[in-house]
Amino acid sequence: MGPYEQLSVDRHGQVFVITMQKPPENRLNQRYAQEIIRAFRDIEKELGTDTEGCVITRGNDAKFWCTGLELDETDTNPYANSDGFYPLIATILDFPFPTIALLTGHTFGGACPYALAHDYRIMNANRGFFSMPPINLGLHFDGIGLLPRGKLHPQVARKLLLEAHKFTGKEAFEAGIVDAIAPPDKMFEVALAKAREVAPRAKMGVYSLLRNELYGDAQQRIRGISYVHGRVTSRPAKAKI
């Protein structure tokens, strides 16, 4: 497997760990999203079919997990999201093994649906916000609300998408956005323990099929805007971070 550009993949038994290492702040562009997809597909091949396994996606420090998209990229490449970000979300929603987002630090903007696409989320208890600010940026893409709506309580989804609230780790845990919080020196241990707990659930080969029963509307909508060049699938941001 690999080598990969600006990320690493480590193996702990049947658990694979993707560590994002892209400055600044692990922001996503078309090329980097495709590199993460390549890592997921390589892991899938390495694990094989009807076996147990799990993938953890983590940041490379305790300050940032990912701060969303490189919004300037669409100024020169109008298909950047269609060929990168949306396929990444679709890949994780369709992945045949459980996935865990280890939110080592700030999780902003497009990083929120990226995190919500994972089955579980574990967040830094001491540092970092979980915040999705399209309402402040004038930004929209088809299906942007489906993962918040499908995975979160309605009032929490509203606070996330329509109020751009900055959830601390404690708030995110209490709101059900994340499944656990842990201090920085314990985060990986907590994520690895959870990964080993859920990895056997893929053994019967129906994990992605059952996930689709829960979140298939989001998966279908995101697939519908992936690799589309014949129509506009998103509204460019009016403001930049």
N, C-alpha and C positions, 0 to 999 in steps of 0.2 A: 504494500500500500504506500501511496505517496511517492516522492515528496510532494508537499503542498505549499502553495504560496500564502504566506502570512497566516498560517494556522498549523497546528500540530495535532496528531491523532495518537493517543496512547491506549493501550489495552490492559484491562484488569480482569482477567478471566473472560467472561462473556460480556463484560461491560466495556464499551469504547467511550473515550473522552475526547471530544473535539474542543480544542482551546483556540479561541480567536485571538489573533496577534496583529491586528491591522491598525496602524496609526492613521488618523487620530481617532481614538475612542471606538474602534471596531465598527466604524460606519460602513454601511452596505452600499456597494455599487454593483453594476451588472457583473463585472468580472469576479468580484469577491463572492457574490451570491452563488454564482456558478461553481466556484471553487468549493464552497461549503456543500453544495449539492453533490459534487464529485466525491467528497469525503463520505457523505451519507451513502451513496451508491456503492462505494468500495467496501464500506462496513457491511452493508447488506449482502454483498457477494461473499465476503469473508465469513460471515455467520452462516450463510446457507439458508435452507428452507426448513420449516417445522423444527426450529431449534430455539432455545432460550437466548435472550440477549437484550441489551438496552444501550441507549446512547445518551450521554450527558453532553450538553453544549455549555461551555463556560467561557467567561472572560479571562484575560491574562493578568488582571490585578484586582484589587479590592475597591477601586474607584469607579470603573466602568464595566458594564457588561456589553452594551451596545447603545449608541445614541442615534440609531435610526439610519435614514438614508442620506446619501450625498445628494442633497436637493439640487445642487448646481448641475449635476450630470445631465438632467433632462433638458437643459438649455441647448446642449449640443447633440444629445442622443434621445429623441423622444420615445424610443422603445426600451430605454434602460430598465424601467420597472417591469415591463411586459416580458422582457427576456432575462430578468434577474430576480428581483424581489418576489414577484408573484409566483414564479416556478419554485422558489425556495419554500414559500409557505405551503404550496401544494405538495411538495415533496415530503415535508414533515407530517402533514395531515394524512398522507397516504402511506407513511413508512410502516413496514410490517412488524416493527418492534417498538416497545415503549420508549418514550423520549422524556428527558428531564432537562429543563433550562435552569442552570445554576447561575442565578443573577448575582454576580459578584459585586456589582455596583450599579451606577445609574443605568436605567432602562427607559429610553425616551423615544417618542415618535413611533416610527415604523418598527422599532424594536419591540413595542408592546404586542402587536399581532404576531410578530416573530416568536415572542415568548409564549403567547397564548396558544400558538399552534402546537407547542409541546404538550405532552400529557400531564406533566407535573412541573411545578415551579418551586424552587427553593431560593430564598433571598437573603442577602446580607442583612443581619439584624441591626448593625451599627451605622451603616452608611449607604446612601443611594436612594433615589426616588424612582417610582414607577409612574410615568406620566405620558399621556398621549394627547398632544396639543393641536390636532388639525383644525379645531375650532378657532384657534388663535392665528393660524397660518393661512386660512382659506383653502385648505387642502382636502381633496376627496378622491377616493377610488371606489369603483363598484365593489360592494361587499365589505366595505371597511368596518361596518358595525356587526357583522355576523358572528365573529368569534367572541367579542364582548357580550353580545346578546345570548349566544349559545352556552357560554361557560360561566357567566357571572350573574349575580342577582340583578334584576332590572334597575334598581336604584344605584347600584355600583357601576353598572354599564353606563348609565346616564352621567354619573359623576366623572367617569373616565373619559367618555367621548364628547360630551356636551359642555363639560365644565373644566376640562383639562386639569383636574386636580392632581397634585403631586403627592402620591401615596408614599409614606415612609414604609419601611419593612414591617413595622408593627401594624400600621393601618392596612397594608396590603394583606397581611395574614388574617386580621380580624374581618376584612371584607371578603375573604375567600379568593382573592386574586392569586395568592401563592399558598402552597400547601404546608410550608414550614419556613421558619427563619432561624438563622444560626449566626454566631459571631464569625468573623473572617477566618480565624484559625481552626474553626470546626466545620465550616460550610462544606468542604469537599467530603469530609467523613460522613456527614449527614446525607449528601447526595449519593455517595457510593453505596451507603447502606440501603437507601431507598431503591437504587438501581438494582441491587442484588435481590431485593425483595420482589420487585415487579418483573424482572427478567424472565422468570419461568412462565409468565402469562402468554408469551408468544409461542410457546412450544407446540400448540395445537394448530397453528397456522391460520388462525382467524382473527388475530388482533386488529389488523387494519380494517377488516370487514365489519367488526363490531364497533370500532371507533366511528366508522362511516355511518352507522345507524344513529349515532349521537350527533355528529357534526357534519353529515354529508352535504347539507345545504351550503355550508361555508366552503367545503372542498370543491363542490361543483362550480360555485360562483368564481372562486379563485382560479380554477382551471380554465374557466371561460374567458379570462382576461390574460392568460399566460400565452406568450408567443403570438400575440395579436398585433398586426401592423396595419390592418385595414380600417380601423376606427379608433377614436380616442377612448381610452379606458380610464383615464384619470384627469382630474383638474389640477394643474400645476399650482404649487403654493404661491400665494400673493406676497408672503413675507418669508424671509430666510432667518434661520437661527444663527 
